[in-house]
C-alpha cells in the first residue's frame, strides 16, 4: 500500500498518510474494546491476546461500514415509498378535480 502514500503532482502525500493513520487508529481502538469485551465473556484461564486487536478492529470497521450502507439503503426504500404515495395522492387529486368531485 505504499503507492497510496506517494504524492502526485501538486499534492502533499500527507493526506493519504493521515487517512491511513486514522483508519489504523480506529481499528486499534475498536479492536482493543472488542478484546476487552470478549475477555469479560471468555474464561479467565484463556483470555484473548493482543495479537487479536487488529484483526478484530478491522473486521469491526468493515461491519460498521456495512451497517451504515444498509441503513442508507433502507432509508432510500422508505423515501421511495413516501414519494410513490405522494404521486398517487397527487394524481388522485387531479382526477377528482377533473371529474368535479372535491
C-alpha positions in Angstrom: 0.0 0.0 0.0 3.0 2.2 -0.4 1.5 3.7 -3.6 -1.2 5.3 -1.6 1.2 7.4 0.3 3.0 8.8 -2.7 2.3 12.3 -3.7 1.0 13.2 -7.1 1.7 16.4 -9.0 0.8 19.4 -6.7 -0.3 17.1 -3.9 1.1 16.6 -0.5 1.4 12.9 0.4 0.3 13.6 3.9 -3.4 13.4 3.1 -3.2 9.7 2.3 -0.9 9.1 5.2 -3.3 10.9 7.6 -6.2 8.8 6.3 -4.4 5.6 6.6 -3.2 6.6 10.1 -6.8 7.4 11.1 -8.1 4.0 9.9 -5.3 2.2 11.7 -6.0 4.1 14.9 -9.8 3.5 14.7 -9.2 -0.2 14.0 -6.8 -0.4 17.0 -9.2 1.4 19.3 -12.2 -0.7 18.2 -10.1 -3.9 18.4 -8.9 -3.1 22.0 -12.5 -2.6 23.0 -13.7 -5.8 21.4 -10.8 -7.8 23.1 -11.7 -6.3 26.5 -15.4 -7.2 25.9 -14.6 -10.7 24.8 -12.2 -11.2 27.7 -15.1 -10.4 30.1 -17.2 -13.2 28.5 -14.5 -15.8 27.9 -13.0 -17.8 30.8 -10.2 -16.1 32.6 -7.9 -19.0 32.0 -8.0 -18.4 28.2 -8.0 -14.7 27.5 -7.5 -13.2 24.1 -4.1 -11.8 23.4 -3.1 -8.5 21.9 -2.5 -10.2 18.6 -6.3 -10.2 18.1 -6.7 -6.4 18.4 -6.1 -5.5 14.7 -8.0 -8.4 13.1 -11.0 -7.7 15.4 -10.6 -4.0 14.8 -10.6 -4.2 11.0 -13.4 -6.7 10.9 -15.4 -4.4 13.3 -14.8 -1.4 11.0 -15.9 -3.3 7.9 -19.0 -4.4 9.8 -19.8 -0.9 10.8 -19.4 0.3 7.2 -21.8 -2.4 6.0 -24.3 -1.4 8.7 -24.1 2.2 7.6 -24.6 1.3 3.9 -27.6 -1.0 4.9 -29.2 1.9 6.9 -28.8 4.2 3.9 -30.4 1.6 1.6 -33.3 1.1 4.0 -33.8 4.9 4.2 -33.8 5.1 0.3 -36.6 2.5 0.3 -38.7 4.4 2.8 -38.1 7.7 0.8 -39.2 6.0 -2.4 -42.3 4.7 -0.7 -43.2 8.2 0.5 -42.6 9.7 -2.9 -44.7 7.0 -4.5 -47.6 7.6 -2.1 -47.2 11.3 -2.8 -47.5 10.8 -6.5 -50.6 8.6 -6.1 -52.3 11.1 -3.9 -51.4 13.9 -6.3 -52.8 12.0 -9.3 -55.9 11.1 -7.3 -56.4 14.8 -6.5 -56.0 15.8 -10.2 -58.5 13.1 -11.3 -61.1 14.2 -8.7 -60.6 17.8 -9.7 -61.2 17.0 -13.4 -64.3 15.0 -12.5 -65.6 17.8 -10.4 -65.5 15.8 -7.2 -63.8 17.5 -4.4 
